[in-house]
């Protein structure tokens, strides 16, 4: 399929052939008919992309602060590399379209294949021939609305949400400051609401267009206050909705001066928010920044899973705003056909963005992208690399190509002599293509089954956590060796199913518990190997706090940090003590009555069958001055301390040996090399028994927190 991409480093726009995005149970697959370019938002992205590093920094000081903080913690070189990597990634454009439903997820209701729909959402409703959009953001289009009107629904919902924040009354006087696409739609809705509407823009043709809808024009800056005084009888306007973009605070200052006492100002556009306190204080003006399409935006439970807000308490959500806007179009309260200035086929899309970049030469409002009837071709994109397959090599394919896979796993594998990279499949077709081209995979695809059934020897599974065990089972049944990123599973049933399949299979199952392969862990084991005394292992983790909407904290997708991250440290305790967990007791700091699954601050005590004890203290407060990971092992008269996998102390009575690595090494390189070697020697690198106990222990941690008691672990 064809899709429009933006290079954030250079500001270039290109149309590329990509695999289709992958479906999930809460989503809808749509064949796009038309999509609407948002001139303001998309122009800003393009212009920002064309700036150099310094220009980008000046434009986004908020991101600069984040980078500086990261550099202090991780080092300038590492941070700069990550910034470069991020800038080099291609991003999709677009967030508002209409099309025909091709497929629906199993949890989707009230939609059917063949429905004519409109859809929204950045990252979902992209400028592409085929898109996958959460069902909550997909709305059936009423009769009498054309394919030229429907794609503006999401943009219209932005206008509508801004108006709702202003709460206009019939007969009130409002100013619309800025008359781009959003400004023109805002003007029409305010007029439909029974308001007197004054309009202002530096472009006269836009002012004249708004006048045709019934607005009162302000021709220039000189007559701005004079006109407002005349229309309001010197009382001032009731409110102002600023849809213009501006690097200075002039739109706010002018609006504040024109607004009556206790009036209100709403910002929809990207403007400088430096407020003149006196202007607002003297009149007690209300000021709000309107957030996107309405309540529900940026809430993953609402958008991705369809958990609606109670109708009686949240009357207008983003979905209900979209439905309302469609009604306004259907009843001719909003006339969109007069706002459409340009139309392009998807193949001509680069010309549309040239137009945006040169707006002074040719003003534009509504810009439509048209798509031909798309027939999916089930094809694999082969021969992306000229690398010849080496004799006796392992061929590796990837399911999932997120940040960890592309920053750690794939670069390491790429550097090994006995490796060939086969295929790659990711949820995002964009990412599949970029990763394949960058690292030299033989092909990329949108078909998971192609990866599982291809000629590769090993499948690496680096998807989101809920797919790990399902895909591992499929791959083992297809006679593939399997490497699974942690966790192995997010449910005990799936775990047992996978273990059973792995037991019966003559292929290898490996999990990414890399820390047990760290050179410092190896040194510690050698140091402590001279006696069988039970050990005490204390591990403290100073982790980064994840926001509640992070996918890892979604119980059905990420499983939470206990399952997804603490598994690393349970495995490390098993490795360091040579023991198996017997009993577990855990406590967590309760946070807003969240489920134990979502705990991010907790203490765990593990009793092992050999008499050893392991303690894990996991916090998500991210104290920058404190090392992220500290491990203490006490065994008889010996003690070992590891700090952040960079340094270690080996202590025997009063004798201290200090070890310092040149850089942090959490064992990824050694792990992957050992895994490949184990395939040659036909030995299971990490015993299935250990895999079982690690996952079962994480489930027991959650159970212990919930029940506030010690949990006994069933033997393997």
C-alpha positions as CSV (number, residue, x, y, z in Angstrom):
1,X,0.0,0.0,0.0
2,X,1.0,3.6,-0.5
3,X,1.6,5.9,2.5
4,X,2.8,9.5,3.0
5,X,5.9,9.7,5.3
6,X,7.8,12.6,6.8
7,X,11.5,12.7,7.5
8,X,11.9,14.5,10.8
9,X,15.6,15.2,10.2
10,X,15.3,16.8,6.8
11,X,11.6,17.8,6.6
12,X,11.2,15.8,3.3
13,X,7.8,14.3,2.4
14,X,7.7,11.1,0.4
15,X,5.2,8.5,-0.8
16,X,6.3,4.9,-0.1
17,X,5.0,1.4,-0.7
18,X,4.6,-0.2,2.7
19,X,3.0,-3.3,4.3
20,X,-0.4,-2.9,5.8
21,X,-0.5,-2.2,9.5
22,X,-1.5,-5.2,11.7
23,X,-4.9,-5.6,13.3
24,X,-5.9,-6.1,16.9
25,X,-9.1,-7.1,18.6
26,X,-10.3,-3.5,19.3
27,X,-9.5,-2.0,15.9
28,X,-11.0,-1.6,12.5
29,X,-9.2,-1.9,9.1
30,X,-10.3,0.7,6.6
31,X,-9.6,1.2,2.9
32,X,-9.2,4.9,2.6
33,X,-11.2,6.9,0.0
34,X,-10.1,10.4,0.9
35,X,-8.0,12.0,3.7
36,X,-7.8,15.6,4.8
37,X,-4.5,17.5,5.3
38,X,-4.5,19.7,8.4
39,X,-2.6,22.7,6.9
40,X,-1.6,24.2,10.2
41,X,-0.4,21.1,12.1
42,X,1.2,19.4,9.1
43,X,2.9,22.6,7.9
44,X,4.4,23.1,11.3
45,X,5.9,19.5,11.3
46,X,7.4,20.0,7.8
47,X,8.9,23.4,8.6
48,X,10.3,22.1,11.9
49,X,11.8,19.1,10.2
50,X,13.7,21.5,7.8
51,X,15.4,23.3,10.6
52,X,18.9,22.2,11.8
53,X,19.5,20.8,15.3
54,X,19.8,24.4,16.7
55,X,16.6,25.5,15.0
56,X,14.8,22.5,16.3
57,X,16.1,23.2,19.8
58,X,14.9,26.8,19.7
59,X,11.5,25.7,18.5
60,X,11.1,22.9,21.1
61,X,12.7,24.0,24.4
62,X,10.6,21.4,26.2
63,X,12.4,18.6,24.4
64,X,15.7,20.2,25.0
65,X,15.2,20.0,28.7
66,X,14.4,16.3,28.4
67,X,17.6,15.7,26.3
68,X,19.8,17.6,28.8
69,X,18.4,15.6,31.7
70,X,19.0,12.4,29.7
71,X,22.6,13.5,28.8
72,X,23.4,14.1,32.5
73,X,22.3,10.6,33.4
74,X,23.4,8.5,30.3
75,X,26.2,10.6,28.9
76,X,26.3,13.0,25.9
77,X,27.4,10.4,23.3
78,X,24.7,7.9,24.1
79,X,22.0,10.6,24.3
80,X,23.1,12.3,21.1
81,X,22.9,8.9,19.4
82,X,19.4,8.4,20.6
83,X,18.3,11.8,19.4
84,X,19.8,11.2,16.0
85,X,18.1,7.8,15.8
86,X,14.8,9.4,16.7
87,X,15.2,12.2,14.1
88,X,16.1,9.7,11.4
89,X,12.9,7.8,11.9
90,X,10.2,8.4,9.4
91,X,6.8,9.5,10.8
92,X,3.3,9.1,9.3
93,X,1.3,12.2,8.6
94,X,-2.5,12.7,8.8
95,X,-5.2,12.2,11.3
96,X,-8.6,12.6,9.6
97,X,-10.0,10.4,6.8
98,X,-13.0,8.5,5.4
99,X,-13.2,5.1,3.8
100,X,-14.7,1.6,3.6
101,X,-14.4,-1.0,6.5
102,X,-12.4,-4.0,5.3
103,X,-12.1,-5.9,8.6
104,X,-13.2,-5.5,12.2
105,X,-11.6,-6.8,15.4
106,X,-13.4,-9.5,17.5
107,X,-14.3,-7.0,20.2
108,X,-15.7,-4.4,17.9
109,X,-19.5,-3.9,17.9
110,X,-21.8,-1.6,15.9
111,X,-19.7,-1.7,12.7
112,X,-19.7,-4.0,9.8
113,X,-17.5,-4.8,6.8
114,X,-18.5,-2.5,3.9
115,X,-19.6,0.4,6.1
116,X,-18.8,3.9,4.9
117,X,-17.0,5.5,7.9
118,X,-14.9,8.4,9.0
119,X,-11.9,7.9,11.3
120,X,-9.5,10.0,13.3
121,X,-6.4,9.9,15.5
122,X,-2.8,10.7,14.8
123,X,-0.7,7.6,14.3
124,X,-3.9,5.7,13.2
125,X,-5.9,7.6,10.6
126,X,-2.8,8.4,8.5
127,X,-2.5,9.4,4.9
128,X,-2.4,5.8,3.6
129,X,-4.3,3.5,1.4
130,X,-5.1,1.2,4.3
131,X,-5.3,2.1,8.0
132,X,-6.0,0.4,11.2
133,X,-7.9,2.6,13.7
134,X,-9.3,1.9,17.2
135,X,-13.0,1.4,16.8
136,X,-13.8,4.2,19.3
137,X,-12.4,6.6,16.7
138,X,-14.4,5.2,13.8
139,X,-17.9,6.5,13.0
140,X,-20.4,5.4,10.4
141,X,-21.1,8.3,8.1
142,X,-24.8,9.5,7.7
143,X,-26.5,9.7,4.4
144,X,-26.0,12.7,2.1
145,X,-22.4,13.3,3.2
146,X,-19.9,12.9,0.5
147,X,-16.3,11.5,0.4
148,X,-15.1,15.1,0.2
149,X,-16.9,16.2,3.3
150,X,-16.5,13.2,5.6
151,X,-12.6,13.3,5.9
152,X,-12.9,16.7,7.7
153,X,-14.7,15.2,10.7
154,X,-11.8,15.0,13.1
155,X,-10.7,18.5,12.2
156,X,-14.2,19.7,12.8
157,X,-14.3,18.0,16.2
158,X,-11.3,20.1,17.2
159,X,-13.2,23.2,16.4
160,X,-16.3,21.9,18.2
161,X,-14.3,21.1,21.4
162,X,-12.8,24.6,21.4
163,X,-16.3,26.1,21.2
164,X,-17.5,23.8,24.0
165,X,-14.8,25.2,26.2
166,X,-16.0,28.7,25.4
167,X,-19.6,27.8,26.2
168,X,-21.2,30.4,23.9
169,X,-24.8,31.6,24.4
170,X,-27.3,32.6,21.8
171,X,-26.8,36.3,21.0
172,X,-23.3,36.5,22.5
173,X,-20.5,38.2,20.5
174,X,-17.4,36.1,19.7
175,X,-14.2,36.8,17.9
176,X,-12.5,34.1,15.8
177,X,-8.8,35.1,15.6
178,X,-7.2,33.2,12.7
179,X,-9.1,32.0,9.7
180,X,-7.4,28.9,8.4
181,X,-9.4,25.7,8.1
182,X,-10.1,25.3,11.8
183,X,-11.0,29.0,12.0
184,X,-13.4,28.9,9.2
185,X,-15.2,25.8,10.6
186,X,-15.3,27.4,14.1
187,X,-16.8,30.5,12.5
188,X,-19.6,28.5,10.9
189,X,-20.4,26.5,14.1
190,X,-20.6,29.7,16.2
191,X,-23.0,31.3,13.7
192,X,-25.1,28.1,13.8
193,X,-25.2,28.5,17.5
194,X,-26.8,32.0,17.2
195,X,-23.8,34.1,18.0
196,X,-22.6,37.3,16.4
197,X,-19.1,36.4,15.0
198,X,-16.3,38.8,14.3
199,X,-13.4,37.4,12.3
200,X,-9.8,38.6,12.0
201,X,-6.9,37.4,9.9
202,X,-4.0,39.1,8.2
203,X,-5.0,37.4,4.9
204,X,-7.9,39.5,3.4
205,X,-9.2,36.6,1.2
206,X,-9.8,34.5,4.3
207,X,-11.6,37.3,6.0
208,X,-13.8,37.7,2.9
209,X,-14.5,34.0,2.8
210,X,-15.8,34.0,6.4
211,X,-17.9,37.1,5.6
212,X,-19.8,35.0,3.0
213,X,-20.9,32.6,5.8
214,X,-22.3,35.6,7.7
215,X,-19.4,36.7,9.9
216,X,-18.6,40.3,10.5
217,X,-15.2,41.1,9.0
218,X,-12.3,43.0,10.7
219,X,-10.4,44.2,7.7
220,X,-7.1,45.1,9.3
221,X,-5.3,45.6,12.6
222,X,-6.0,49.3,12.5
223,X,-9.8,48.9,12.7
224,X,-9.6,45.9,15.1
225,X,-10.7,47.6,18.3
226,X,-12.8,50.2,16.6
227,X,-14.9,47.4,14.9
228,X,-15.3,45.5,18.2
229,X,-16.4,48.6,20.1
230,X,-18.9,49.4,17.4
231,X,-20.5,45.8,17.4
232,X,-20.4,45.4,21.2
233,X,-21.5,49.0,22.0
234,X,-18.3,49.5,23.8
235,X,-18.8,46.6,26.2
236,X,-16.3,44.2,24.6
237,X,-16.7,40.8,23.1
238,X,-18.0,37.9,25.2
239,X,-15.2,35.6,24.1
240,X,-12.4,34.9,21.7
241,X,-11.4,31.7,20.1
242,X,-7.8,31.8,18.8
243,X,-7.2,29.4,16.0
244,X,-4.1,31.1,14.6
245,X,-0.6,29.9,15.2
246,X,1.9,32.5,16.5
247,X,5.4,32.6,18.1
248,X,4.4,35.7,20.1
249,X,1.6,36.5,22.4
250,X,-0.1,39.2,20.2
251,X,-3.3,37.1,19.6
252,X,-3.8,36.7,23.3
253,X,-3.0,40.3,24.1
254,X,-5.3,41.7,21.4
255,X,-8.1,39.3,22.4
256,X,-7.8,40.2,26.1
257,X,-8.0,43.9,25.4
258,X,-11.1,43.3,23.3
259,X,-12.8,41.0,25.8
260,X,-15.4,42.2,28.4
261,X,-15.1,41.7,32.1
262,X,-15.4,38.1,33.0
263,X,-15.2,37.1,29.4
264,X,-13.3,34.0,28.1
265,X,-10.5,33.3,25.7
266,X,-9.9,29.8,24.2
267,X,-6.6,28.8,22.5
268,X,-6.9,26.2,19.8
269,X,-3.8,27.2,17.8
270,X,-0.2,26.8,18.8
271,X,0.5,30.2,20.3
272,X,2.9,31.7,22.7
273,X,1.3,31.4,26.1
274,X,3.0,34.3,27.8
275,X,0.1,36.1,29.5
276,X,-0.1,39.7,30.5
277,X,-1.3,39.2,34.1
278,X,-2.7,42.7,34.4
279,X,-5.0,42.3,31.3
280,X,-6.5,39.1,32.7
281,X,-6.5,40.3,36.3
282,X,-8.3,43.6,35.7
283,X,-11.2,41.9,33.8
284,X,-11.0,38.5,35.5
285,X,-10.9,36.8,32.1
286,X,-11.1,33.0,31.9
287,X,-8.4,31.4,29.7
288,X,-8.3,27.8,28.5
289,X,-6.3,25.7,26.1
290,X,-8.6,23.4,24.3
291,X,-7.2,19.8,24.0
292,X,-7.7,18.2,20.7
293,X,-11.0,16.5,19.8
294,X,-12.5,16.3,23.3
295,X,-12.6,14.1,26.5
296,X,-11.1,10.7,25.8
297,X,-8.2,12.0,23.8
298,X,-5.0,10.4,25.0
299,X,-6.8,8.0,27.3
300,X,-5.8,4.5,26.1
301,X,-8.7,2.8,27.9
302,X,-11.1,5.1,26.1
303,X,-9.5,5.2,22.7
304,X,-7.9,1.8,22.3
305,X,-10.3,-0.4,24.3
306,X,-13.6,1.4,23.8
307,X,-14.3,2.1,27.5
308,X,-16.7,5.0,27.2
309,X,-17.4,7.7,29.7
310,X,-20.8,7.9,31.4
311,X,-23.2,9.8,29.2
312,X,-24.7,11.7,32.1
313,X,-21.3,12.9,33.4
314,X,-19.4,13.4,30.1
315,X,-22.0,14.5,27.6
316,X,-19.6,15.2,24.8
317,X,-16.5,12.9,24.3
318,X,-14.2,13.1,21.3
319,X,-16.4,10.4,19.6
320,X,-19.6,12.3,20.4
321,X,-18.0,15.5,19.1
322,X,-17.2,13.8,15.8
323,X,-20.8,12.6,15.6
324,X,-22.1,16.1,16.3
325,X,-19.9,17.6,13.6
326,X,-21.2,15.1,11.1
327,X,-24.8,16.1,12.0
328,X,-23.9,19.8,11.4
329,X,-22.5,18.9,8.0
330,X,-25.5,16.7,7.2
331,X,-27.9,19.5,8.1
332,X,-25.9,22.1,6.1
333,X,-25.0,24.1,9.2
334,X,-21.4,23.7,8.2
335,X,-20.6,24.1,4.5
336,X,-17.3,22.3,3.8
337,X,-17.4,22.3,0.0
338,X,-16.6,26.0,0.0
339,X,-13.5,25.4,2.2
340,X,-11.9,22.8,-0.2
341,X,-9.2,24.6,-2.2
342,X,-7.0,21.7,-3.5
343,X,-7.3,18.0,-4.4
344,X,-4.5,15.6,-5.1
345,X,-4.1,11.9,-5.8
346,X,-1.9,10.0,-3.3
347,X,0.8,9.7,-6.0
348,X,0.9,13.5,-6.2
349,X,1.0,14.1,-2.4
350,X,4.5,15.7,-2.4
351,X,3.0,18.5,-4.4
352,X,0.4,19.1,-1.7
353,X,3.1,19.6,0.9
354,X,5.1,21.9,-1.4
355,X,1.9,23.9,-1.5
356,X,1.8,24.0,2.4
357,X,5.4,25.2,2.6
358,X,4.7,28.0,0.2
359,X,1.4,29.2,1.6
360,X,2.0,32.9,0.7
361,X,2.3,32.0,-3.0
362,X,-0.9,30.0,-3.1
363,X,-3.2,30.1,0.0
364,X,-4.8,26.9,0.9
365,X,-7.5,25.7,3.3
366,X,-9.0,22.3,2.8
367,X,-6.6,20.0,1.0
368,X,-7.8,16.5,0.0
369,X,-5.8,13.4,-0.8
370,X,-7.7,10.9,-3.0
371,X,-6.9,7.1,-3.1
372,X,-7.5,4.7,-6.0
373,X,-9.3,1.4,-5.2
374,X,-6.7,-0.6,-3.4
375,X,-6.3,-4.3,-3.9
376,X,-4.1,-5.9,-1.3
377,X,-1.2,-7.8,-2.7
378,X,-0.1,-10.5,-0.3
379,X,3.6,-10.1,-1.1
380,X,6.9,-10.2,0.6
381,X,9.4,-7.5,-0.3
382,X,12.5,-9.5,-1.1
383,X,16.0,-8.7,-2.2
384,X,16.4,-5.5,-0.1
385,X,20.1,-6.4,0.5
386,X,22.9,-7.5,-1.7
387,X,24.4,-9.5,1.1
388,X,25.0,-13.1,0.1
389,X,23.8,-15.9,2.4
390,X,26.9,-17.3,4.1
391,X,27.3,-21.1,4.3
392,X,26.5,-22.6,7.6
393,X,24.9,-19.4,8.9
394,X,21.8,-19.1,11.0
395,X,19.0,-17.1,9.4
396,X,17.0,-15.0,11.9
397,X,13.6,-13.4,11.4
398,X,12.0,-10.9,13.7
399,X,8.4,-10.5,14.9
400,X,8.4,-7.0,16.4
401,X,11.0,-4.4,15.9
402,X,10.6,-1.8,18.7
403,X,13.2,0.3,20.4
404,X,14.9,-2.5,22.3
405,X,15.1,-4.8,19.3
406,X,16.6,-2.1,17.1
407,X,19.0,-0.6,19.7
408,X,20.3,-3.8,21.3
409,X,19.3,-7.2,19.7
410,X,19.5,-6.5,16.0
411,X,22.7,-4.4,16.0
412,X,24.5,-7.2,18.1
413,X,23.2,-9.9,15.8
414,X,24.2,-7.9,12.7
415,X,27.7,-7.9,14.0
416,X,28.0,-11.6,14.4
417,X,29.7,-13.6,11.6
418,X,27.4,-16.5,11.5
419,X,24.2,-14.6,11.1
420,X,21.9,-13.7,8.2
421,X,18.8,-11.6,8.7
422,X,15.7,-13.0,7.0
423,X,12.4,-11.2,7.4
424,X,10.9,-8.6,9.8
425,X,7.3,-7.9,10.6
426,X,6.1,-5.1,12.9
427,X,2.7,-3.6,13.8
428,X,3.7,-0.5,11.8
429,X,4.4,-1.1,8.2
430,X,6.6,2.0,8.3
431,X,8.8,0.6,10.9
432,X,9.1,-2.8,9.1
433,X,10.4,-1.1,6.0
434,X,12.8,1.2,7.8
435,X,14.3,-1.5,10.0
436,X,14.6,-3.9,7.0
437,X,16.5,-1.3,5.0
438,X,18.7,0.0,7.8
439,X,19.9,-3.4,9.0
440,X,19.9,-5.4,5.8
441,X,17.0,-7.9,6.3
442,X,16.1,-9.9,3.2
443,X,12.5,-8.8,3.3
444,X,9.8,-7.1,5.3
445,X,6.1,-8.1,5.4
446,X,2.7,-7.4,7.0
447,X,2.0,-11.2,7.4
448,X,3.0,-12.8,10.7
449,X,2.5,-16.3,9.1
450,X,5.1,-15.5,6.5
451,X,7.7,-15.0,9.2
452,X,6.7,-18.1,11.1
453,X,6.7,-20.3,7.9
454,X,9.8,-18.8,6.1
455,X,13.1,-20.6,5.8
456,X,14.7,-19.0,8.8
457,X,16.2,-21.1,11.6
458,X,15.3,-18.8,14.5
459,X,12.3,-16.5,15.2
460,X,13.0,-13.6,17.5
461,X,9.8,-12.4,19.2
462,X,10.0,-8.8,20.4
463,X,6.4,-7.7,20.2
464,X,4.3,-6.3,23.0
465,X,4.0,-8.7,25.9
466,X,0.6,-10.2,25.4
467,X,1.7,-11.8,22.1
468,X,4.9,-13.4,23.4
469,X,3.6,-16.9,24.4
470,X,1.1,-17.1,21.5
471,X,3.7,-16.4,18.9
472,X,6.3,-18.6,20.6
473,X,3.9,-21.6,20.5
474,X,3.1,-21.0,16.8
475,X,6.8,-20.7,16.0
476,X,7.8,-23.9,17.9
477,X,5.0,-25.8,16.2
478,X,6.4,-24.6,12.9
479,X,9.7,-26.2,13.8
480,X,11.6,-23.0,14.5
481,X,14.0,-22.2,17.3
482,X,12.6,-19.3,19.3
483,X,14.0,-16.4,21.2
484,X,11.4,-14.5,23.2
485,X,12.0,-11.2,24.8
486,X,10.8,-11.0,28.5
487,X,8.3,-11.8,29.8
488,X,7.6,-15.3,28.6
489,X,3.9,-14.9,29.2
490,X,1.4,-12.6,31.0
491,X,-0.9,-15.4,32.2
492,X,-0.3,-18.7,34.0
493,X,-2.4,-20.7,31.5
494,X,-0.4,-19.4,28.5
495,X,2.8,-20.1,30.4
496,X,2.0,-23.7,31.1
497,X,0.8,-24.2,27.4
498,X,4.1,-22.8,26.2
499,X,6.2,-24.9,28.6
500,X,4.4,-28.1,27.5
501,X,4.9,-27.3,23.8
502,X,8.6,-26.5,24.4
503,X,9.1,-29.8,26.3
504,X,7.8,-31.8,23.4
505,X,9.6,-29.8,20.8
506,X,13.1,-30.7,19.5
507,X,13.7,-27.0,19.0
508,X,15.2,-24.5,21.5
509,X,13.2,-22.0,23.5
510,X,15.2,-19.0,24.8
511,X,14.2,-16.0,26.8
512,X,16.0,-12.6,27.0
513,X,17.1,-12.7,30.6
514,X,20.4,-11.0,29.6
515,X,21.6,-10.0,33.1
516,X,22.6,-13.5,34.0
517,X,25.1,-13.3,31.2
518,X,26.8,-10.1,32.3
519,X,30.6,-10.4,32.8
520,X,30.2,-9.0,36.3
521,X,27.7,-11.7,37.2
522,X,30.1,-14.3,35.8
523,X,32.9,-12.8,38.0
524,X,30.7,-13.0,41.1
525,X,29.7,-16.6,40.5
526,X,33.4,-17.6,40.1
527,X,34.2,-15.7,43.3
528,X,31.4,-17.4,45.3
529,X,31.7,-20.9,43.8
530,X,33.9,-22.4,46.5
531,X,31.2,-23.2,49.0
532,X,27.5,-24.3,49.1
533,X,26.4,-22.0,51.8
534,X,22.9,-20.4,51.2
535,X,23.1,-16.9,50.0
536,X,21.2,-13.6,50.6
537,X,20.7,-11.5,47.5
538,X,19.5,-7.9,47.8
539,X,18.5,-6.1,44.6
540,X,17.5,-2.5,44.5
541,X,16.0,-0.9,41.3
542,X,15.6,2.8,40.9
543,X,13.4,2.8,37.8
544,X,11.8,5.4,35.7
545,X,8.2,6.1,36.5
546,X,5.8,5.2,33.7
547,X,2.7,7.2,33.1
548,X,-0.6,5.4,33.7
549,X,-1.3,5.3,29.9
550,X,1.9,3.5,29.0
551,X,1.2,0.2,27.3
552,X,3.3,-1.8,29.8
553,X,0.8,-0.8,32.5
554,X,-2.1,-2.2,30.5
555,X,-2.8,-5.5,32.2
556,X,-4.1,-7.1,29.0
557,X,-1.2,-5.9,26.8
558,X,1.9,-5.2,28.9
559,X,1.0,-7.1,32.1
560,X,2.5,-4.5,34.4
561,X,6.0,-3.9,35.5
562,X,6.1,-6.9,37.9
563,X,5.6,-9.3,35.1
564,X,7.4,-7.3,32.5
565,X,10.5,-6.0,34.4
566,X,10.8,-7.6,37.8
567,X,11.1,-11.0,36.1
568,X,14.7,-9.9,35.2
569,X,15.6,-9.8,38.9
570,X,13.8,-12.9,39.9
571,X,15.8,-14.7,37.2
572,X,19.0,-13.1,38.6
573,X,18.3,-14.4,42.1
574,X,17.7,-17.9,40.7
575,X,21.0,-17.7,38.8
576,X,23.1,-16.3,41.7
577,X,21.7,-18.7,44.4
578,X,21.3,-21.8,42.2
579,X,18.0,-22.2,43.9
580,X,14.3,-22.4,43.0
581,X,11.6,-20.1,44.5
582,X,9.6,-21.8,47.2
583,X,7.6,-19.0,48.9
584,X,7.0,-15.3,48.1
585,X,5.8,-12.4,50.1
586,X,5.4,-9.0,48.6
587,X,4.1,-5.6,49.6
588,X,3.5,-2.5,47.6
589,X,2.9,1.2,48.2
590,X,-0.8,1.6,47.2
591,X,-1.3,4.3,44.5
592,X,-4.8,5.6,44.0
593,X,-6.3,2.2,44.7
594,X,-4.8,0.7,41.6
595,X,-4.7,-3.0,40.9
596,X,-1.7,-4.9,42.3
597,X,-0.8,-5.7,38.7
598,X,0.0,-2.0,38.2
599,X,2.3,-1.7,41.2
600,X,5.4,0.4,40.6
601,X,6.8,0.6,44.1
602,X,7.2,-2.6,46.0
603,X,9.3,-4.9,48.1
604,X,9.6,-8.7,47.5
605,X,11.0,-11.4,49.6
606,X,11.7,-14.8,48.0
607,X,12.5,-18.0,49.9
608,X,14.3,-20.6,47.8
609,X,14.4,-24.4,48.2
610,X,18.1,-24.4,49.0
611,X,17.7,-22.1,52.0
612,X,18.8,-18.9,50.2
613,X,16.8,-15.7,50.4
614,X,16.3,-13.1,47.7
615,X,15.0,-9.5,48.3
616,X,13.9,-7.1,45.6
617,X,13.2,-3.4,46.2
618,X,11.7,-1.9,43.1
619,X,10.9,1.9,43.0
620,X,9.8,4.1,40.2
621,X,10.8,7.4,41.7
622,X,13.8,7.8,39.3
623,X,16.2,9.6,41.7
624,X,18.9,10.8,39.2
625,X,21.7,10.8,41.8
626,X,21.1,7.1,42.7
627,X,22.3,4.2,40.5
628,X,19.6,2.5,38.6
629,X,20.5,-1.0,39.8
630,X,22.5,-2.2,42.8
631,X,23.0,-5.9,43.7
632,X,24.4,-7.2,46.9
633,X,25.2,-10.9,47.4
634,X,26.2,-12.2,50.8
635,X,27.5,-15.8,51.1
636,X,29.3,-16.9,54.2
637,X,32.2,-14.5,54.8
638,X,32.1,-13.1,51.3
639,X,30.2,-10.2,49.9
640,X,29.8,-8.9,46.4
641,X,28.3,-5.6,45.2
642,X,27.5,-4.7,41.6
643,X,26.6,-1.1,40.7
644,X,24.7,-0.6,37.4
645,X,26.6,-3.4,35.7
646,X,29.6,-1.0,35.4
647,X,31.5,-1.8,38.5
648,X,31.8,-4.5,41.2
649,X,33.4,-5.1,44.5
650,X,34.4,-8.7,45.6
651,X,34.9,-8.7,49.3
652,X,36.4,-11.6,51.3
653,X,36.9,-10.5,55.0
654,X,39.1,-7.5,54.7
655,X,40.3,-8.2,51.1
656,X,38.5,-6.1,48.5
657,X,38.9,-6.5,44.7
658,X,37.5,-3.7,42.6
659,X,36.4,-4.3,39.1
660,X,35.5,-1.5,36.7
661,X,34.3,-2.0,33.1
662,X,34.8,0.5,30.3
663,X,31.1,0.7,29.8
664,X,27.9,-0.8,31.1
665,X,27.4,-4.4,30.1
666,X,24.1,-6.1,31.0
667,X,25.0,-9.2,29.1
668,X,23.1,-8.8,25.8
669,X,26.2,-9.6,23.6
670,X,27.2,-12.6,25.6
671,X,23.6,-13.9,25.8
672,X,23.1,-13.8,22.1
673,X,26.5,-15.5,21.3
674,X,25.8,-18.2,23.9
675,X,22.3,-18.8,22.5
676,X,23.7,-19.4,19.0
677,X,26.4,-21.6,20.4
678,X,23.8,-23.6,22.3
679,X,22.0,-24.3,19.0
680,X,25.1,-25.8,17.6
681,X,25.7,-28.0,20.7
682,X,22.0,-28.9,21.0
683,X,21.8,-27.8,24.7
684,X,19.0,-25.7,26.4
685,X,20.8,-22.5,27.5
686,X,18.3,-21.5,30.1
687,X,16.5,-24.5,31.6
688,X,12.7,-24.6,31.0
689,X,12.5,-25.1,34.8
690,X,14.1,-21.7,35.4
691,X,11.7,-20.1,32.9
692,X,8.7,-21.6,34.7
693,X,9.9,-20.5,38.1
694,X,10.6,-16.9,37.0
695,X,7.2,-16.3,35.4
696,X,5.3,-18.2,38.2
697,X,7.1,-16.1,40.8
698,X,6.0,-12.8,39.2
699,X,2.4,-14.1,39.2
700,X,2.9,-15.0,42.9
701,X,4.2,-11.5,43.6
702,X,0.9,-10.0,42.3
703,X,-1.1,-12.5,44.2
704,X,0.8,-11.8,47.4
705,X,0.2,-8.1,47.2
706,X,-3.5,-8.6,46.5
707,X,-4.0,-11.1,49.3
708,X,-1.5,-9.6,51.7
709,X,0.0,-13.0,52.5
710,X,2.8,-15.4,51.6
711,X,2.3,-17.4,48.5
712,X,3.7,-20.9,48.0
713,X,4.9,-21.7,44.5
714,X,4.0,-25.0,42.8
715,X,6.9,-27.2,41.9
716,X,7.9,-27.5,38.2
